[in-house]
Amino acid sequence: MPITDPEKLQIAIRHTFNVMICRKCGARNPPGAEKCRRCRSKNLRWKRYRK
């Protein structure tokens, strides 16, 4: 079910895509992470947002 309210849509997008993903093990990390919480790798990227 699509979200039509733009304010709620921004909250949902921020909650879903504001995470860092480890390129080595795929773990989700908080936005300010410098190292992976699981494997301690520094190879992180932002979660991709595709429209």
PDB file of N, CA, C and O in Angstrom, chain B, residues numbered from 101:
ATOM      1  N   MET B 101       0.848  -1.171   0.000  1.00  0.00           N
ATOM      2  CA  MET B 101       0.000   0.000   0.000  1.00  0.00           C
ATOM      3  C   MET B 101       0.899   1.241   0.000  1.00  0.00           C
ATOM      4  O   MET B 101       1.661   1.435   0.947  1.00  0.00           O
ATOM      5  N   PRO B 102       0.832   2.075  -1.021  1.00  0.00           N
ATOM      6  CA  PRO B 102       1.689   3.253  -1.099  1.00  0.00           C
ATOM      7  C   PRO B 102       1.304   4.312  -0.071  1.00  0.00           C
ATOM      8  O   PRO B 102       0.138   4.458   0.294  1.00  0.00           O
ATOM      9  N   ILE B 103       2.311   5.039   0.381  1.00  0.00           N
ATOM     10  CA  ILE B 103       2.095   6.132   1.329  1.00  0.00           C
ATOM     11  C   ILE B 103       1.890   7.406   0.521  1.00  0.00           C
ATOM     12  O   ILE B 103       2.750   7.775  -0.278  1.00  0.00           O
ATOM     13  N   THR B 104       0.746   8.091   0.722  1.00  0.00           N
ATOM     14  CA  THR B 104       0.440   9.285  -0.058  1.00  0.00           C
ATOM     15  C   THR B 104       0.805  10.569   0.681  1.00  0.00           C
ATOM     16  O   THR B 104       1.037  11.595   0.042  1.00  0.00           O
ATOM     17  N   ASP B 105       0.859  10.538   2.003  1.00  0.00           N
ATOM     18  CA  ASP B 105       1.202  11.736   2.771  1.00  0.00           C
ATOM     19  C   ASP B 105       2.710  11.986   2.659  1.00  0.00           C
ATOM     20  O   ASP B 105       3.499  11.128   3.054  1.00  0.00           O
ATOM     21  N   PRO B 106       3.130  13.148   2.127  1.00  0.00           N
ATOM     22  CA  PRO B 106       4.567  13.380   1.903  1.00  0.00           C
ATOM     23  C   PRO B 106       5.382  13.420   3.200  1.00  0.00           C
ATOM     24  O   PRO B 106       6.551  13.034   3.202  1.00  0.00           O
ATOM     25  N   GLU B 107       4.792  13.874   4.280  1.00  0.00           N
ATOM     26  CA  GLU B 107       5.512  13.926   5.547  1.00  0.00           C
ATOM     27  C   GLU B 107       5.797  12.510   6.070  1.00  0.00           C
ATOM     28  O   GLU B 107       6.903  12.219   6.527  1.00  0.00           O
ATOM     29  N   LYS B 108       4.799  11.650   5.996  1.00  0.00           N
ATOM     30  CA  LYS B 108       4.977  10.260   6.425  1.00  0.00           C
ATOM     31  C   LYS B 108       5.916   9.513   5.492  1.00  0.00           C
ATOM     32  O   LYS B 108       6.653   8.632   5.934  1.00  0.00           O
ATOM     33  N   LEU B 109       5.900   9.854   4.208  1.00  0.00           N
ATOM     34  CA  LEU B 109       6.798   9.234   3.249  1.00  0.00           C
ATOM     35  C   LEU B 109       8.249   9.556   3.577  1.00  0.00           C
ATOM     36  O   LEU B 109       9.106   8.675   3.519  1.00  0.00           O
ATOM     37  N   GLN B 110       8.536  10.820   3.925  1.00  0.00           N
ATOM     38  CA  GLN B 110       9.899  11.212   4.298  1.00  0.00           C
ATOM     39  C   GLN B 110      10.365  10.470   5.546  1.00  0.00           C
ATOM     40  O   GLN B 110      11.522  10.060   5.626  1.00  0.00           O
ATOM     41  N   ILE B 111       9.474  10.296   6.521  1.00  0.00           N
ATOM     42  CA  ILE B 111       9.819   9.555   7.737  1.00  0.00           C
ATOM     43  C   ILE B 111      10.133   8.107   7.396  1.00  0.00           C
ATOM     44  O   ILE B 111      11.102   7.548   7.911  1.00  0.00           O
ATOM     45  N   ALA B 112       9.334   7.496   6.542  1.00  0.00           N
ATOM     46  CA  ALA B 112       9.547   6.100   6.157  1.00  0.00           C
ATOM     47  C   ALA B 112      10.850   5.930   5.390  1.00  0.00           C
ATOM     48  O   ALA B 112      11.586   4.973   5.629  1.00  0.00           O
ATOM     49  N   ILE B 113      11.142   6.840   4.477  1.00  0.00           N
ATOM     50  CA  ILE B 113      12.383   6.768   3.709  1.00  0.00           C
ATOM     51  C   ILE B 113      13.589   6.936   4.621  1.00  0.00           C
ATOM     52  O   ILE B 113      14.572   6.207   4.491  1.00  0.00           O
ATOM     53  N   ARG B 114      13.521   7.896   5.547  1.00  0.00           N
ATOM     54  CA  ARG B 114      14.625   8.131   6.474  1.00  0.00           C
ATOM     55  C   ARG B 114      14.861   6.901   7.353  1.00  0.00           C
ATOM     56  O   ARG B 114      16.007   6.532   7.611  1.00  0.00           O
ATOM     57  N   HIS B 115      13.790   6.275   7.807  1.00  0.00           N
ATOM     58  CA  HIS B 115      13.920   5.102   8.677  1.00  0.00           C
ATOM     59  C   HIS B 115      14.478   3.898   7.914  1.00  0.00           C
ATOM     60  O   HIS B 115      15.265   3.128   8.464  1.00  0.00           O
ATOM     61  N   THR B 116      14.081   3.736   6.671  1.00  0.00           N
ATOM     62  CA  THR B 116      14.471   2.567   5.893  1.00  0.00           C
ATOM     63  C   THR B 116      15.868   2.690   5.286  1.00  0.00           C
ATOM     64  O   THR B 116      16.629   1.722   5.291  1.00  0.00           O
ATOM     65  N   PHE B 117      16.212   3.867   4.763  1.00  0.00           N
ATOM     66  CA  PHE B 117      17.434   4.011   3.979  1.00  0.00           C
ATOM     67  C   PHE B 117      18.564   4.749   4.680  1.00  0.00           C
ATOM     68  O   PHE B 117      19.629   4.919   4.086  1.00  0.00           O
ATOM     69  N   ASN B 118      18.380   5.191   5.911  1.00  0.00           N
ATOM     70  CA  ASN B 118      19.424   5.924   6.618  1.00  0.00           C
ATOM     71  C   ASN B 118      20.296   4.955   7.413  1.00  0.00           C
ATOM     72  O   ASN B 118      20.434   5.095   8.628  1.00  0.00           O
ATOM     73  N   VAL B 119      20.882   3.978   6.732  1.00  0.00           N
ATOM     74  CA  VAL B 119      21.763   2.993   7.353  1.00  0.00           C
ATOM     75  C   VAL B 119      22.974   2.760   6.461  1.00  0.00           C
ATOM     76  O   VAL B 119      22.937   2.999   5.254  1.00  0.00           O
ATOM     77  N   MET B 120      24.035   2.292   7.079  1.00  0.00           N
ATOM     78  CA  MET B 120      25.229   1.919   6.340  1.00  0.00           C
ATOM     79  C   MET B 120      25.233   0.400   6.197  1.00  0.00           C
ATOM     80  O   MET B 120      24.882  -0.320   7.132  1.00  0.00           O
ATOM     81  N   ILE B 121      25.634  -0.082   5.017  1.00  0.00           N
ATOM     82  CA  ILE B 121      25.707  -1.508   4.738  1.00  0.00           C
ATOM     83  C   ILE B 121      27.167  -1.898   4.572  1.00  0.00           C
ATOM     84  O   ILE B 121      27.923  -1.225   3.871  1.00  0.00           O
ATOM     85  N   CYS B 122      27.555  -2.982   5.217  1.00  0.00           N
ATOM     86  CA  CYS B 122      28.928  -3.478   5.090  1.00  0.00           C
ATOM     87  C   CYS B 122      29.070  -4.193   3.756  1.00  0.00           C
ATOM     88  O   CYS B 122      28.235  -5.024   3.399  1.00  0.00           O
ATOM     89  N   ARG B 123      30.116  -3.872   3.027  1.00  0.00           N
ATOM     90  CA  ARG B 123      30.340  -4.518   1.738  1.00  0.00           C
ATOM     91  C   ARG B 123      30.924  -5.919   1.901  1.00  0.00           C
ATOM     92  O   ARG B 123      30.870  -6.720   0.968  1.00  0.00           O
ATOM     93  N   LYS B 124      31.472  -6.220   3.054  1.00  0.00           N
ATOM     94  CA  LYS B 124      32.100  -7.518   3.271  1.00  0.00           C
ATOM     95  C   LYS B 124      31.089  -8.567   3.746  1.00  0.00           C
ATOM     96  O   LYS B 124      31.056  -9.678   3.217  1.00  0.00           O
ATOM     97  N   CYS B 125      30.250  -8.213   4.762  1.00  0.00           N
ATOM     98  CA  CYS B 125      29.347  -9.222   5.323  1.00  0.00           C
ATOM     99  C   CYS B 125      27.870  -8.875   5.147  1.00  0.00           C
ATOM    100  O   CYS B 125      27.015  -9.725   5.396  1.00  0.00           O
ATOM    101  N   GLY B 126      27.541  -7.633   4.719  1.00  0.00           N
ATOM    102  CA  GLY B 126      26.153  -7.268   4.455  1.00  0.00           C
ATOM    103  C   GLY B 126      25.366  -6.821   5.659  1.00  0.00           C
ATOM    104  O   GLY B 126      24.148  -6.669   5.560  1.00  0.00           O
ATOM    105  N   ALA B 127      26.005  -6.603   6.794  1.00  0.00           N
ATOM    106  CA  ALA B 127      25.305  -6.202   8.011  1.00  0.00           C
ATOM    107  C   ALA B 127      24.830  -4.760   7.923  1.00  0.00           C
ATOM    108  O   ALA B 127      25.466  -3.923   7.283  1.00  0.00           O
ATOM    109  N   ARG B 128      23.691  -4.474   8.582  1.00  0.00           N
ATOM    110  CA  ARG B 128      23.190  -3.107   8.675  1.00  0.00           C
ATOM    111  C   ARG B 128      23.842  -2.431   9.872  1.00  0.00           C
ATOM    112  O   ARG B 128      23.900  -3.000  10.963  1.00  0.00           O
ATOM    113  N   ASN B 129      24.331  -1.213   9.661  1.00  0.00           N
ATOM    114  CA  ASN B 129      25.012  -0.461  10.702  1.00  0.00           C
ATOM    115  C   ASN B 129      24.360   0.909  10.847  1.00  0.00           C
ATOM    116  O   ASN B 129      23.684   1.368   9.927  1.00  0.00           O
ATOM    117  N   PRO B 130      24.554   1.574  11.996  1.00  0.00           N
ATOM    118  CA  PRO B 130      23.987   2.908  12.168  1.00  0.00           C
ATOM    119  C   PRO B 130      24.608   3.902  11.191  1.00  0.00           C
ATOM    120  O   PRO B 130      25.685   3.650  10.653  1.00  0.00           O
ATOM    121  N   PRO B 131      23.929   5.040  10.957  1.00  0.00           N
ATOM    122  CA  PRO B 131      24.404   5.999   9.948  1.00  0.00           C
ATOM    123  C   PRO B 131      25.787   6.578  10.220  1.00  0.00           C
ATOM    124  O   PRO B 131      26.499   6.901   9.269  1.00  0.00           O
ATOM    125  N   GLY B 132      26.187   6.718  11.447  1.00  0.00           N
ATOM    126  CA  GLY B 132      27.487   7.313  11.756  1.00  0.00           C
ATOM    127  C   GLY B 132      28.604   6.304  11.927  1.00  0.00           C
ATOM    128  O   GLY B 132      29.686   6.661  12.395  1.00  0.00           O
ATOM    129  N   ALA B 133      28.373   5.064  11.563  1.00  0.00           N
ATOM    130  CA  ALA B 133      29.364   4.008  11.789  1.00  0.00           C
ATOM    131  C   ALA B 133      30.599   4.214  10.924  1.00  0.00           C
ATOM    132  O   ALA B 133      30.507   4.614   9.764  1.00  0.00           O
ATOM    133  N   GLU B 134      31.741   3.935  11.507  1.00  0.00           N
ATOM    134  CA  GLU B 134      33.002   3.958  10.767  1.00  0.00           C
ATOM    135  C   GLU B 134      33.511   2.544  10.502  1.00  0.00           C
ATOM    136  O   GLU B 134      34.247   2.304   9.545  1.00  0.00           O
ATOM    137  N   LYS B 135      33.101   1.600  11.378  1.00  0.00           N
ATOM    138  CA  LYS B 135      33.453   0.194  11.211  1.00  0.00           C
ATOM    139  C   LYS B 135      32.192  -0.643  11.351  1.00  0.00           C
ATOM    140  O   LYS B 135      31.228  -0.232  11.997  1.00  0.00           O
ATOM    141  N   CYS B 136      32.210  -1.814  10.741  1.00  0.00           N
ATOM    142  CA  CYS B 136      31.083  -2.742  10.814  1.00  0.00           C
ATOM    143  C   CYS B 136      30.958  -3.296  12.229  1.00  0.00           C
ATOM    144  O   CYS B 136      31.960  -3.605  12.874  1.00  0.00           O
ATOM    145  N   ARG B 137      29.724  -3.418  12.706  1.00  0.00           N
ATOM    146  CA  ARG B 137      29.504  -3.948  14.048  1.00  0.00           C
ATOM    147  C   ARG B 137      29.751  -5.448  14.116  1.00  0.00           C
ATOM    148  O   ARG B 137      30.026  -5.977  15.192  1.00  0.00           O
ATOM    149  N   ARG B 138      29.657  -6.140  12.989  1.00  0.00           N
ATOM    150  CA  ARG B 138      29.794  -7.597  12.982  1.00  0.00           C
ATOM    151  C   ARG B 138      31.215  -8.050  12.665  1.00  0.00           C
ATOM    152  O   ARG B 138      31.790  -8.845  13.408  1.00  0.00           O
ATOM    153  N   CYS B 139      31.792  -7.546  11.560  1.00  0.00           N
ATOM    154  CA  CYS B 139      33.106  -8.056  11.123  1.00  0.00           C
ATOM    155  C   CYS B 139      34.231  -7.035  11.301  1.00  0.00           C
ATOM    156  O   CYS B 139      35.389  -7.347  11.024  1.00  0.00           O
ATOM    157  N   ARG B 140      33.913  -5.828  11.755  1.00  0.00           N
ATOM    158  CA  ARG B 140      34.890  -4.750  12.011  1.00  0.00           C
ATOM    159  C   ARG B 140      35.582  -4.232  10.751  1.00  0.00           C
ATOM    160  O   ARG B 140      36.650  -3.625  10.835  1.00  0.00           O
ATOM    161  N   SER B 141      34.983  -4.467   9.593  1.00  0.00           N
ATOM    162  CA  SER B 141      35.532  -3.957   8.344  1.00  0.00           C
ATOM    163  C   SER B 141      35.214  -2.466   8.233  1.00  0.00           C
ATOM    164  O   SER B 141      34.194  -2.007   8.749  1.00  0.00           O
ATOM    165  N   LYS B 142      36.076  -1.719   7.567  1.00  0.00           N
ATOM    166  CA  LYS B 142      35.826  -0.294   7.347  1.00  0.00           C
ATOM    167  C   LYS B 142      35.224  -0.022   5.977  1.00  0.00           C
ATOM    168  O   LYS B 142      35.048   1.134   5.593  1.00  0.00           O
ATOM    169  N   ASN B 143      34.910  -1.074   5.244  1.00  0.00           N
ATOM    170  CA  ASN B 143      34.378  -0.954   3.894  1.00  0.00           C
ATOM    171  C   ASN B 143      32.848  -0.875   3.956  1.00  0.00           C
ATOM    172  O   ASN B 143      32.164  -1.885   3.786  1.00  0.00           O
ATOM    173  N   LEU B 144      32.309   0.343   4.204  1.00  0.00           N
ATOM    174  CA  LEU B 144      30.874   0.560   4.345  1.00  0.00           C
ATOM    175  C   LEU B 144      30.359   1.442   3.217  1.00  0.00           C
ATOM    176  O   LEU B 144      31.105   2.219   2.621  1.00  0.00           O
ATOM    177  N   ARG B 145      29.067   1.305   2.937  1.00  0.00           N
ATOM    178  CA  ARG B 145      28.406   2.160   1.955  1.00  0.00           C
ATOM    179  C   ARG B 145      27.025   2.493   2.496  1.00  0.00           C
ATOM    180  O   ARG B 145      26.518   1.819   3.393  1.00  0.00           O
ATOM    181  N   TRP B 146      26.412   3.559   1.934  1.00  0.00           N
ATOM    182  CA  TRP B 146      25.038   3.888   2.276  1.00  0.00           C
ATOM    183  C   TRP B 146      24.096   2.913   1.604  1.00  0.00           C
ATOM    184  O   TRP B 146      24.383   2.438   0.506  1.00  0.00           O
ATOM    185  N   LYS B 147      22.985   2.606   2.235  1.00  0.00           N
ATOM    186  CA  LYS B 147      21.980   1.755   1.604  1.00  0.00           C
ATOM    187  C   LYS B 147      21.431   2.490   0.399  1.00  0.00           C
ATOM    188  O   LYS B 147      21.133   3.681   0.478  1.00  0.00           O
ATOM    189  N   ARG B 148      21.295   1.788  -0.714  1.00  0.00           N
ATOM    190  CA  ARG B 148      20.852   2.415  -1.965  1.00  0.00           C
ATOM    191  C   ARG B 148      19.367   2.690  -1.935  1.00  0.00           C
ATOM    192  O   ARG B 148      18.584   1.907  -1.397  1.00  0.00           O
ATOM    193  N   TYR B 149      18.988   3.814  -2.520  1.00  0.00           N
ATOM    194  CA  TYR B 149      17.577   4.188  -2.644  1.00  0.00           C
ATOM    195  C   TYR B 149      17.228   4.232  -4.114  1.00  0.00           C
ATOM    196  O   TYR B 149      17.742   5.067  -4.858  1.00  0.00           O
ATOM    197  N   ARG B 150      16.350   3.328  -4.534  1.00  0.00           N
ATOM    198  CA  ARG B 150      15.898   3.295  -5.925  1.00  0.00           C
ATOM    199  C   ARG B 150      14.442   3.681  -5.965  1.00  0.00           C
ATOM    200  O   ARG B 150      13.628   3.145  -5.214  1.00  0.00           O
ATOM    201  N   LYS B 151      14.107   4.617  -6.847  1.00  0.00           N
ATOM    202  CA  LYS B 151      12.717   5.078  -6.943  1.00  0.00           C
ATOM    203  C   LYS B 151      11.878   4.162  -7.778  1.00  0.00           C
ATOM    204  O   LYS B 151      10.686   4.409  -7.957  1.00  0.00           O
TER     205      LYS B 151
END
